[in-house]
């Protein structure tokens, strides 16, 4: 039987961030990931200042800046006329206001930055979790190969299909939103006549239709994320290969600049968008959840990864000096995170974030390293 202080299920963004933060607090961590290897997966990711502050505190922000792009501002535009409806300055003004910049990166670069900062020999690839259990003294993780891991606590960071969540809350299927997303990365050279320096959201004729773009790879590439309504999704996989022709048909009435960007999307990934409702609680004894496992959300506020990073930091702070009462520390973490993550889940579903307003302070101004924590249980 393997023994660790903290068993982390899943080596995604939240899981790796939690491992780094908990290791800094002196915890022996083990990360159990079902994938056989790390790979260059995903596309662009928009790291708002609250996420960057969390990464800076973990010691990975500086290295990430080597491949990132720092947008000048965040702009909303109307789908047909191109008229601006809001503009949020992000560069020097954002640094002064929020204490950190906004960075746009390839998801793989973020994963690599986190991977290189992990505690040595902490990751166990090819480790599929089949069940979790606990008694008064320890929590246990059973792997498909027959290995049992004993831990002071188990943190389920295993995404929207979380095995740990199912063990705590019972089986529950994610809900299809009636929306699909197209993702693509295009070179910026053919689009040089356009100002691509802001992160830009083109608001469509209805709440299901929009295009969001931002630069990555030091400005050499543009990430394109576009959504549109689709009545049902019957395919077994949530993702499939899309086509430029389908993309251009879906946004045929959009402004010329938006269509010019889409015309460069030679390789397109099409993904169904699923969500779960906010949980009333996500901790039981020595087992808790983190990131998409407990608060999967739509990407319309660019806060999915940010919430996982904030979770990781707050969890490490709650465990600092309280490892003798692991259940109490985990409940404190849950109380610290439940309201904020639920509010952002609901806001992402509503999809009107920064359409006309430019007050992002309650989201971007959050500092997971200094935000006051609730009192300890029994304090």
C-alpha positions as CSV (number, residue, x, y, z in Angstrom):
1,X,0.0,0.0,0.0
2,X,1.3,3.5,-0.9
3,X,1.1,6.2,1.7
4,X,0.9,10.0,1.1
5,X,-0.4,13.0,3.0
6,X,-2.6,14.1,0.1
7,X,-3.8,12.0,-2.8
8,X,-4.7,14.2,-5.8
9,X,-6.9,12.6,-8.5
10,X,-6.2,14.1,-11.9
11,X,-3.2,15.9,-13.3
12,X,-5.0,18.8,-15.0
13,X,-4.5,22.5,-14.2
14,X,-6.2,22.4,-10.8
15,X,-4.6,19.1,-9.8
16,X,-1.1,20.2,-10.6
17,X,-1.6,23.6,-9.0
18,X,-2.9,21.9,-5.9
19,X,0.1,19.6,-5.8
20,X,2.6,22.5,-6.1
21,X,0.8,24.6,-3.4
22,X,0.4,21.7,-1.0
23,X,4.0,20.6,-1.4
24,X,5.1,24.2,-0.5
25,X,3.2,23.7,2.8
26,X,5.2,20.5,3.5
27,X,2.7,17.9,2.4
28,X,3.8,14.7,0.7
29,X,1.5,14.6,-2.4
30,X,0.7,11.9,-4.9
31,X,-1.0,12.7,-8.2
32,X,-2.9,9.9,-9.8
33,X,-3.7,10.5,-13.5
34,X,-5.3,8.0,-15.8
35,X,-3.6,9.3,-19.0
36,X,-0.5,7.4,-19.9
37,X,1.5,10.5,-20.7
38,X,1.4,14.3,-20.8
39,X,0.6,15.6,-24.3
40,X,0.2,18.9,-26.1
41,X,-3.6,19.1,-25.8
42,X,-6.2,21.8,-25.9
43,X,-6.0,25.2,-27.5
44,X,-5.9,28.8,-26.2
45,X,-6.6,29.8,-22.6
46,X,-7.3,33.3,-21.3
47,X,-5.7,33.8,-17.9
48,X,-7.3,36.8,-16.3
49,X,-5.4,38.7,-13.5
50,X,-6.9,36.7,-10.7
51,X,-5.5,33.5,-12.3
52,X,-2.1,35.1,-13.0
53,X,-1.8,36.2,-9.4
54,X,-2.4,32.6,-8.3
55,X,0.2,31.3,-10.8
56,X,2.8,34.0,-9.7
57,X,2.4,32.8,-6.1
58,X,3.1,29.3,-7.2
59,X,6.3,30.4,-8.9
60,X,5.3,29.5,-12.5
61,X,4.0,32.8,-13.8
62,X,7.4,34.2,-14.8
63,X,8.3,31.3,-17.0
64,X,4.8,31.3,-18.6
65,X,5.3,34.9,-19.7
66,X,8.0,33.7,-22.1
67,X,5.4,32.2,-24.5
68,X,2.3,34.2,-23.5
69,X,0.7,37.3,-25.0
70,X,-0.5,40.3,-22.9
71,X,-3.6,41.8,-24.5
72,X,-4.0,45.5,-24.6
73,X,-7.7,45.5,-23.6
74,X,-10.9,43.5,-23.7
75,X,-13.4,44.6,-26.3
76,X,-17.0,43.7,-27.0
77,X,-18.3,44.2,-30.5
78,X,-21.7,43.7,-32.2
79,X,-21.8,40.8,-34.6
80,X,-23.2,42.7,-37.7
81,X,-21.9,46.3,-37.5
82,X,-18.7,45.7,-35.5
83,X,-19.6,48.6,-33.2
84,X,-18.0,48.5,-29.8
85,X,-20.3,48.1,-26.8
86,X,-17.6,48.0,-24.1
87,X,-13.8,48.3,-23.7
88,X,-11.8,47.3,-20.6
89,X,-8.2,48.5,-20.5
90,X,-6.0,45.6,-19.4
91,X,-2.3,46.4,-20.0
92,X,-0.7,49.1,-17.8
93,X,-4.1,50.0,-16.3
94,X,-5.0,46.4,-15.5
95,X,-1.6,45.8,-13.8
96,X,-2.2,48.8,-11.6
97,X,-5.8,48.0,-10.8
98,X,-5.4,44.2,-10.2
99,X,-1.8,43.7,-9.4
100,X,-1.2,41.3,-12.3
101,X,-1.5,41.3,-16.0
102,X,-3.9,39.3,-18.2
103,X,-2.0,36.6,-20.2
104,X,-3.3,34.6,-23.1
105,X,-1.5,31.3,-23.8
106,X,-1.7,27.9,-25.4
107,X,-3.2,25.5,-22.8
108,X,-0.2,23.2,-23.4
109,X,2.2,25.9,-22.3
110,X,0.3,26.4,-19.1
111,X,0.3,22.6,-18.4
112,X,4.0,22.4,-19.2
113,X,4.8,25.3,-16.8
114,X,2.9,23.5,-14.0
115,X,4.4,20.1,-14.8
116,X,7.9,21.4,-14.5
117,X,7.2,22.8,-11.0
118,X,5.7,19.6,-9.6
119,X,7.4,17.9,-6.7
120,X,9.8,15.2,-8.0
121,X,8.3,11.7,-8.4
122,X,4.8,12.9,-7.4
123,X,3.0,12.0,-10.6
124,X,1.7,8.5,-11.3
125,X,0.6,8.3,-15.0
126,X,-1.6,5.5,-16.2
127,X,-3.3,5.3,-12.8
128,X,-7.0,5.0,-13.3
129,X,-9.0,5.4,-10.1
130,X,-11.9,3.0,-9.7
131,X,-13.1,3.9,-6.2
132,X,-12.4,6.0,-3.1
133,X,-13.3,5.3,0.5
134,X,-12.5,6.5,4.0
135,X,-12.6,5.7,7.7
136,X,-12.1,7.9,10.7
137,X,-8.3,7.9,10.4
138,X,-7.5,7.8,6.6
139,X,-8.9,8.0,3.1
140,X,-8.2,5.4,0.4
141,X,-7.9,5.4,-3.4
142,X,-8.2,2.1,-5.3
143,X,-6.5,2.0,-8.7
144,X,-7.4,-0.3,-11.6
145,X,-4.1,-2.2,-11.3
146,X,-5.0,-3.3,-7.8
147,X,-2.9,-0.7,-6.0
148,X,-4.4,0.9,-2.9
149,X,-3.2,4.4,-1.8
150,X,-3.7,5.5,1.8
151,X,-3.9,9.3,2.4
152,X,-4.7,11.9,5.0
153,X,-7.1,13.4,2.4
154,X,-8.2,12.8,-1.2
155,X,-8.7,15.8,-3.5
156,X,-10.9,15.0,-6.6
157,X,-9.5,17.1,-9.4
158,X,-10.7,14.7,-12.1
159,X,-12.9,17.0,-14.2
160,X,-16.6,17.0,-15.2
161,X,-16.7,13.2,-15.3
162,X,-15.3,13.0,-11.8
163,X,-15.1,9.5,-10.2
164,X,-14.6,11.2,-6.8
165,X,-17.7,13.4,-7.3
166,X,-19.8,10.3,-8.1
167,X,-18.5,8.6,-4.9
168,X,-19.6,11.6,-2.8
169,X,-22.8,12.7,-4.5
170,X,-24.0,9.7,-6.5
171,X,-24.2,9.3,-10.3
172,X,-25.3,12.4,-12.2
173,X,-25.0,13.1,-15.9
174,X,-23.8,16.5,-17.1
175,X,-26.4,18.5,-19.0
176,X,-26.1,19.4,-22.7
177,X,-26.6,23.2,-23.0
178,X,-27.8,23.2,-26.6
179,X,-24.6,24.9,-27.7
180,X,-21.5,23.7,-29.5
181,X,-18.2,25.4,-29.7
182,X,-15.7,25.6,-32.6
183,X,-12.0,26.0,-31.7
184,X,-9.1,26.8,-34.0
185,X,-5.6,28.4,-34.0
186,X,-4.7,30.5,-37.0
187,X,-1.5,32.4,-38.0
188,X,-1.8,36.1,-37.6
189,X,0.3,37.1,-40.7
190,X,-2.7,36.9,-43.2
191,X,-4.8,39.0,-40.9
192,X,-2.2,41.8,-40.5
193,X,-4.7,44.5,-41.6
194,X,-6.8,44.0,-38.5
195,X,-6.0,45.1,-34.9
196,X,-5.9,41.8,-33.1
197,X,-4.2,43.1,-29.9
198,X,-7.4,43.1,-27.8
199,X,-9.2,40.0,-26.6
200,X,-12.4,40.5,-28.6
201,X,-15.9,39.1,-28.2
202,X,-18.3,39.4,-31.1
203,X,-21.8,39.2,-29.6
204,X,-24.1,37.4,-31.9
205,X,-27.8,37.9,-32.7
206,X,-28.8,35.5,-29.8
207,X,-27.1,34.3,-26.6
208,X,-25.9,31.1,-28.2
209,X,-24.0,32.8,-31.0
210,X,-20.7,34.6,-30.4
211,X,-17.0,34.6,-31.5
212,X,-14.2,35.2,-29.1
213,X,-10.6,35.7,-30.2
214,X,-7.2,36.4,-28.6
215,X,-3.5,36.2,-29.5
216,X,-1.2,33.5,-28.2
217,X,2.4,32.5,-28.8
218,X,3.8,36.0,-28.4
219,X,1.2,37.3,-30.9
220,X,2.2,34.9,-33.7
221,X,-1.1,33.0,-33.6
222,X,-4.7,33.8,-32.9
223,X,-7.0,31.5,-30.9
224,X,-10.6,31.5,-32.2
225,X,-13.5,30.2,-30.0
226,X,-17.0,30.4,-31.5
227,X,-20.3,29.0,-30.3
228,X,-23.7,28.4,-31.9
229,X,-26.9,26.7,-31.0
230,X,-27.4,23.0,-31.8
231,X,-30.6,21.3,-30.8
232,X,-29.1,17.9,-29.7
233,X,-25.9,16.1,-29.5
234,X,-26.2,12.3,-30.1
235,X,-22.6,11.4,-30.7
236,X,-20.7,9.3,-28.1
237,X,-17.8,11.7,-28.0
238,X,-18.1,15.4,-26.9
239,X,-15.6,16.4,-29.6
240,X,-15.2,15.8,-33.3
241,X,-13.5,17.3,-36.3
242,X,-15.3,20.4,-37.6
243,X,-15.0,22.1,-41.0
244,X,-14.3,25.6,-42.2
245,X,-17.3,25.4,-44.4
246,X,-19.6,24.7,-41.5
247,X,-18.1,27.5,-39.5
248,X,-18.5,30.0,-42.3
249,X,-22.2,29.0,-42.8
250,X,-22.9,29.4,-39.1
251,X,-21.6,33.0,-39.0
252,X,-22.4,34.1,-42.6
253,X,-24.1,37.3,-41.3
254,X,-21.3,38.4,-39.1
255,X,-19.1,41.5,-39.8
256,X,-16.5,41.3,-42.5
257,X,-13.6,41.2,-40.0
258,X,-15.1,38.3,-38.1
259,X,-15.6,36.4,-41.3
260,X,-12.1,37.1,-42.5
261,X,-10.8,35.6,-39.3
262,X,-13.0,32.5,-39.7
263,X,-11.8,32.1,-43.3
264,X,-8.3,31.3,-41.9
265,X,-9.6,28.4,-39.7
266,X,-8.4,25.4,-41.8
267,X,-8.3,23.0,-38.8
268,X,-11.4,23.2,-36.6
269,X,-12.4,21.2,-33.5
270,X,-16.1,21.0,-32.8
271,X,-17.2,20.4,-29.2
272,X,-20.5,20.0,-27.4
273,X,-20.8,22.2,-24.3
274,X,-22.0,20.5,-21.1
275,X,-22.5,21.9,-17.6
276,X,-23.4,20.8,-14.1
277,X,-25.4,22.8,-11.6
278,X,-23.7,24.4,-8.6
279,X,-23.3,21.8,-5.7
280,X,-24.7,22.6,-2.3
281,X,-21.6,20.9,-0.8
282,X,-18.6,19.0,-2.1
283,X,-16.7,17.8,1.0
284,X,-17.3,14.7,3.1
285,X,-14.8,13.9,5.9
286,X,-11.4,13.5,4.3
287,X,-12.5,13.7,0.7
288,X,-13.2,16.9,-1.3
289,X,-13.4,18.2,-4.8
290,X,-11.6,20.9,-6.8
291,X,-12.0,22.6,-10.1
292,X,-14.4,21.2,-12.8
293,X,-15.1,18.2,-10.6
294,X,-17.2,20.5,-8.3
295,X,-18.0,23.6,-10.4
296,X,-17.7,22.9,-14.2
297,X,-18.9,26.0,-16.0
298,X,-19.3,27.4,-19.5
299,X,-16.3,29.4,-20.8
300,X,-18.1,32.7,-21.3
301,X,-16.4,34.4,-18.4
302,X,-13.0,32.8,-19.0
303,X,-12.9,31.5,-15.4
304,X,-12.8,27.7,-15.6
305,X,-9.1,27.4,-15.2
306,X,-9.0,30.5,-12.9
307,X,-11.4,28.9,-10.4
308,X,-9.3,25.7,-10.3
309,X,-6.2,27.8,-9.6
310,X,-7.9,29.8,-6.9
311,X,-9.2,26.6,-5.4
312,X,-5.7,25.2,-5.2
313,X,-4.3,28.2,-3.4
314,X,-7.1,28.5,-0.9
315,X,-7.0,24.7,-0.2
316,X,-3.3,25.0,0.6
317,X,-3.9,28.0,2.9
318,X,-6.7,26.1,4.7
319,X,-4.5,23.1,5.3
320,X,-1.5,25.1,6.5
321,X,-1.1,24.5,10.2
322,X,-4.4,22.4,10.4
323,X,-3.3,19.0,9.0
324,X,-4.1,17.5,12.4
325,X,-7.8,18.2,11.6
326,X,-8.0,17.3,8.0
327,X,-11.8,17.1,7.8
328,X,-12.1,20.5,9.5
329,X,-9.5,22.0,7.1
330,X,-11.4,20.7,4.0
331,X,-14.7,22.0,5.3
332,X,-13.1,25.4,5.7
333,X,-11.8,25.3,2.1
334,X,-15.3,24.4,0.9
335,X,-16.9,27.3,2.8
336,X,-14.3,29.7,1.4
337,X,-15.0,28.7,-2.2
338,X,-18.6,27.6,-2.5
339,X,-20.3,31.0,-2.9
340,X,-17.8,32.6,-5.4
341,X,-17.6,29.6,-7.7
342,X,-21.4,29.2,-7.7
343,X,-21.8,32.9,-8.6
344,X,-19.4,32.5,-11.5
345,X,-21.1,29.3,-12.7
346,X,-24.4,31.1,-12.9
347,X,-22.8,34.2,-14.5
348,X,-21.1,32.1,-17.2
349,X,-24.4,30.4,-18.0
350,X,-26.2,33.7,-18.2
351,X,-23.6,34.9,-20.7
352,X,-23.8,38.7,-20.4
353,X,-20.4,39.3,-18.8
354,X,-18.8,42.6,-19.9
355,X,-21.2,43.0,-22.8
356,X,-21.8,46.6,-21.9
357,X,-20.4,47.0,-18.3
358,X,-16.7,47.3,-17.7
359,X,-16.6,46.6,-13.9
360,X,-14.6,43.4,-13.7
361,X,-13.2,44.1,-10.2
362,X,-15.1,41.4,-8.3
363,X,-13.7,38.7,-10.6
364,X,-10.3,40.0,-11.6
365,X,-9.5,41.7,-8.3
366,X,-9.7,38.5,-6.3
367,X,-6.4,37.5,-4.7
368,X,-6.5,33.8,-3.5
369,X,-3.3,34.3,-1.5
370,X,-4.7,37.1,0.7
371,X,-8.5,36.8,0.6
372,X,-9.7,36.4,4.2
373,X,-10.6,32.8,5.1
374,X,-13.6,31.7,7.1
375,X,-12.9,30.8,10.7
376,X,-11.7,27.3,11.4
377,X,-14.4,24.8,12.5
378,X,-14.7,25.0,16.2
379,X,-12.8,28.3,16.5
